[in-house]
Amino acid sequence: MMIKGEPRGRRALLRAKVLLLLLFLISPAVLSHRIHGTRYSRFLLIETYVFENRGEDPIPLSRMDRAVNLFQNNSWQTVRLVNTSHPIEEYFNDSDGNPYALLSIPERIEGGENITVTITYEILSREQGRPDLSMEEAGNLTQIDVDLFSEHLASGGTWLTEDPEIRELAEKIAGNETRVLAIVEALIQWIAENITYEPFEVPRYPNETLKEGRGDCDDQSILLITLCRTLGIPAYLQVGCILSTRIKPVNRTVWDGHVRIHMENVGWHGWSVIYIPPWGWLPVDLTYAGKSVREKIEDAAVYRDYVILQQNISRYDYVGESRRSWRWIKNSTLYVTIDERAIILPEERTVSFPWQLLPPLLIGSTLILVLLYLRRRAYIDREAF
């Protein structure tokens, strides 16, 4: 029923004005919001290996000798194999799930011959958020997920958790403490005070680092991981490269002259990853991060966009296999030249849609449609009169 003095068209127009007002109340929140993007650093990593047989007898190449270790792809880095000098026969993973590509190269190098292999990677990487640790929130040993024990508490190989001196030291440092963060920080403090940084040609077992009081990034990390595993704290090793123009070029010859290395804008680094409840897996960087104990956890190198993770090492006998390669090459007629170069490319920014604004945008769109409908009805009503 019509009300005298208030035509239907006028009432419809009044409703439209109210809806239009509501739309304008929503609009400032939508229009003032900036659509943020994620900044990615971009690199090209070019690796060239020359394998030269300076003897007369052929040198056999195993499956792993003919494979290249690829990089990890995860939530903060994407690594794409752009080019290889030889076709790829197949992809496979090792016992720790690290990806490899088997190249179609000869299974042996004849006397006096050589093989050159070149691999090019395109890398996108972004900064990771740092953890905000608090001893008040720290979990204890009973809060560690038991499903992690079989893989990340294992002894043997690189991890000499049954070594009596290592076990005695771990128990002495931990004392009666049960909070995992406190135990890990105590272990870090002991290593910082008792182990001096010194590089070696091959990785060292934890008892050697402990006995001599010397070791580089992966040596010290291996000692920390072994101490953690001895105390029932899951831990493993990560290895990756640092890509930066701040790194000085490297030219050196190692392994009794059998290996020559040239690197530009590239450095290699190793660090520990330790399960610390309630935060879960956290990188611990003994040699790259800040001086304080807490900084070595909260400011590990891998959080930076120019540090690229390549390998996770938990089951693999990292030290043993490295030494077997070292002895084999030194006692052979094989000579290897390694050339690694990183090119820093312009940054890339990806645009991310602000999904939190989807509800007001939907409401606003609905109000516009209603407004148009009511205006149409008002016009029809006016024509009817």
N, C-alpha and C positions, 0 to 999 in steps of 0.2 A: 504494500500500500504506500502511495506517495504521501509525503508530508507537505502540507500547504506552505508555499514560500521557499521550498528547498527542492528544486528539480533534481532528478536522478543524475543528470550530467554534472551538476555542481558537486554533488556528494562524491561522485567518482573522481572528479578532479581534486577534491580535498584529500581523498585517500592517496592519490598519486603524489601529491605534494609531501604527505607524511612519509611515504616510502622513499621518495627522492631524498628527503632529509636524512633518513636512516642510512641510505647509501653513502651520502657525503660524510657521515660520522665514521663509516668503516674505511673509506678511501684513504685518509691520511696514513693509517697504519700500513696499507698496501703500498702506496706510492712512495712513502719515505723509506721503505725497506730496500736495502741494496742487495742485489744478487751477488753473493760472494763466490769466488772461484778458488780452486786449490792450485797452488803454485808448485810446479814440478821442475826440478833441475833435469837437464838433458845432456847426455854424453854419448860419444862414440868411443868404444874401447877396441883397439886393433891389436891383435896378438899374432906374432909371427914366430914360428919355431923352425929352425934348420937342424936336421939330424944328419950328421956326417959320419960315415964309416971310413976311418983312416987306416984300417987294416985290410988284409986280403980275404979273410973268411967272412961269410955273410953273418949278419946280426939278426936274430929272430925278434919280431915285435909281437908282444902278447895282445890280447883283446883290449886291455886297459891302456897299453902303450899307444894304440891306434884310436883311442877315444879322447874326447875333449870334455872337461868338466864344465857344464853349463851353470848359469846362475839361478837363484831362487826367484820365483814370482810370488808375490804376496800382496798384502793390503797397502804397502807403502812403496813398493818398487815393482817395475815391469821391465823385464829384460828380453829383448828379441834378438834372435840370431839372424843378422842381416845377410851375411855372406860367409861362405867357406870355400877354401881353395879346392876341396875335394868333395864329391857327393857324400851325403849322409846315408849310410846303410840302414841304421835303425837307432831308435832312442831307447834308453834303459835307465834304471835307477840302481844305486848301490844299496848296501844293507841299511844305511841310514836314510834312504829315500832321496838322496841327492841325484839330480838329473845329469845324464851323460848323452853325448851323441857319438856313435861309432862311425868313423870316417872310412871311406873306401880308399885306403892306401895299402901298399904292398905289405905282406906279412913278414917280410925281411928286407934288410938293406944290404945289397951286395957290396963286396969289397971295393973301396974307392968311389962309391956312389953316395948321393945324399938325397934327402927328401925335404921339401919346404912346405910347411902347412901354415895357412893364414886364416884367422877367424875374426870376424867383425861383429860386435854387439852394439845395439842401440839401447840405451838405458834411460828410463824415466824414474825419478825418485823424488819423494817429498819428505819433509821433516816429520818426525813422529812426536806425539805428545809425551812429555816426561811424567813419570809417576810422582805423586806427592806422598811421601812416606811419613809415617808417624809411629813411634814406638808404642804409643798408647793403643794403636789399632793392630799391632803386630800379632800374628797368629803363632801358635806353638807347634811343636813337632807332631802332635797327634792330629793336627788339621791338614796334614799333607795327604793328598789323594794317593791311596795305596796302588791304584792302577798304574802309577808312574814308576813303581819300584823295579819292575822286571827290566825295563829298558834303560832307566837313568840312574840305577844304583849298582849296576853290574860291575863286577871286579874283573881283573885279567886284562891282557893287552896293555893299553896305555895306562889304565886306571889301577894302580897298585894299592887297592884298599886293604889288602891283607898284610902289607908291609908293617912290621911291628913298630918301627920308629914313627912312621906316618900316623898310625893309629894312636900311639901314645901322645904324640903332639896334638892331634885333633881333640882328644878327650881332655887334655890339659887346658887347651885354649877355651873350649866350650864350658868346662866346669859343670856346674849345676843348672846352667841357663837352658831354658826350654823354648824361648821365643826365637824363631828362626832368623828374623831380621837381626836380633842382637848377636846371635852366633855368627852369622855371615859377616857382620861388621867387625867382630873380634878377629875372625880369620883374616880379613882384609888388612886390619891394623897390624897383625903379626907379620904378614908378608911384606907390607910396606916398610917395616922396621928391620927386617932380617934378610930380605932378598934384594940384591942389587941388579939393576937392569944391565944386561950384557947380551948381545946377539951371538948366535951360533949358526953354523952352516946347516945343521939338521935339528929337528925338535928333540927335546930331552925328556927322559922319564922323570916323574915327580920326585923319586928318591935321589936322583942326581942333582936336581935343582935344590933340593933341601940340603944335601950334603955339602955342596960347593957354595951355596948361598948366592947363586948367579943364574940369570935366565932372562930371555926376552919376553915379548907379549904372550905368545902361546905357551912358553915354558911355565911362566908364572900362573897362567890361567889353568894349565893342566894340574899344577900343584893345588890350587884352590879347589878345583872340581873334585880331585881325589880326597881332599880333606872333608869336603861336604858329603861326598858319597859314603865315606867312612862313618859319618855321624848320622846317616839315614836321610840326608837332604838331597833330593834329585838335582842333578846338574849335568851339563854337557858343554862342549866347545863349539864355537862358531868362528868361521874364518871368512874374511871378505877383503875387498880392496877399497882404498881411499883414493878418490879422484879429485885432484886439485892442482891448480897452477902454482900453489905455494910449496909444493913438493919439489925439491931439487932433483935434477936429472941424476940417474944412477948408472954407473958403468963399473962393473966388477966381474972378476973371474973367481970361481969357486970350484970345489970338488977336484982339487989337484989339476986345475986347468981344463977340465972336461966340460965345464959349463960356463958360458959367458952370458951376462945379463945386462940389458940396456932398458931402462924405464924412463919415460917422460910423463909427468903429471900423474904418476901411479905409485902407490905404496900398498903393501899387504899388511894385514893386521889380524890378530886373534883376540878373542875375549870369551869370558864365561857367560853361561846362561843358567840361572839358579831359580829353583821354585821356592818362592817366599810368600806364604799365605799371609793375608788374604788376597794379595795382589797377583799371585800366580807367577808365571815365568818372567824374570827380569834380567836384562843384561848387566853384567858387572865387568867394568873395564879397569884393569889394574895399572895400565901404563899410559893410556891416552887421556883419560878424564882428569878432573881437578885433583888437588892434593888431599882434600878432606876425604874421610872414609865414605860419608854419605854421598858426596859428589861422584864417587866411582860407581855408584848405583844409579843415581838420579840423572847423571849427565854422561852416560856412556856414549862412545863415539857413534855407535850404530843408530842413535836417534837423529843424527845429522843426515841431510839429503845427499851428501857427497860420499857417504860410506855405503858400499853395496855388498850385501850378504851373498856369499857364494855357497858355503858348505855348512851343514850341521853334522857334528861328529859326536856320536854317542857309543855306538857298537864298534865302529871301525877302529883298527889298531893304527892310529895316526902316526905314532912314533915308530912302531915296528916297521910299517910299510915304507915310511920315509927313509929309514936307515937301510932297508934292503935295496931300495933304488939307488941310494948313495953308494953302497958297496959295489953293486953291480956295474954302475956306470964308471966308477973309478978304476975298476979292474978290467974294463973292456976297451975296445978301440973306437967306441962311440963318443962323439963330441957334439954338444948341443949349444946352439945360440938362441937365446930368448930375447925378443924385442917386444915391449909392451908400451903402447902410447894411448893416452886419453885425449880426446878433443872435447872441450867444453862448448856445448851448443847454446843458443838462446833459450831462455826459459819458456816453458809452456804453461798456460793457465787454462784449466778446465772449468766451465761454468756449471755450478750446481743449482738446481731449482730449489727455492725456499719452500719446502713442503709444508712448513708450519703455517704458511699463508693460504694453503689450499682451501680450508673452510671459509674464511672471509671472502675469498674470491668467488667461491661457489654461491655464497649468500648474496654477494653483490650482483652476480650474473642473474640469479633468480629474481632479485628485486627489479632489475632492469626489464626483464621479460614481463613481470607483473605490471610494471609502470606502462610499458607499451600496450599491454592488453587493456588496462583501465582507460588509457587515453583513447583507444579505439572504441571502447564501450561508451565513453562520454560523447564521442563524436556521433555515434549511432543514436544515442538518446536525444542529442540536440536536434538531429535531423528528424527524429520522430515527432518532436514538438513543432 
